[in-house]
């Protein structure tokens, strides 16, 4: 089972919250964040990053179902 992590770079404002919460999954690339890998093992830190993104740019999915951000 793998989760897919995506960052909508057109929405990302480069706050760095995702990189602080899940440094093994995200990196700042210039002024925007990017996932280090497209698929990763499940990790609650990824959901926290998606929940905490002020721009709503981080999405975590599993088999096409959105897991994060959580409502």
Beta strands, then each sheet from edge to edge (+ up, - down):
strand 1: 3-7
strand 2: 26-29
strand 3: 32-35
strand 4: 39-40
strand 5: 58-62
strand 6: 65-68
sheet 1: 4+ 1- 5+ 6-
sheet 2: 2+ 3-
end
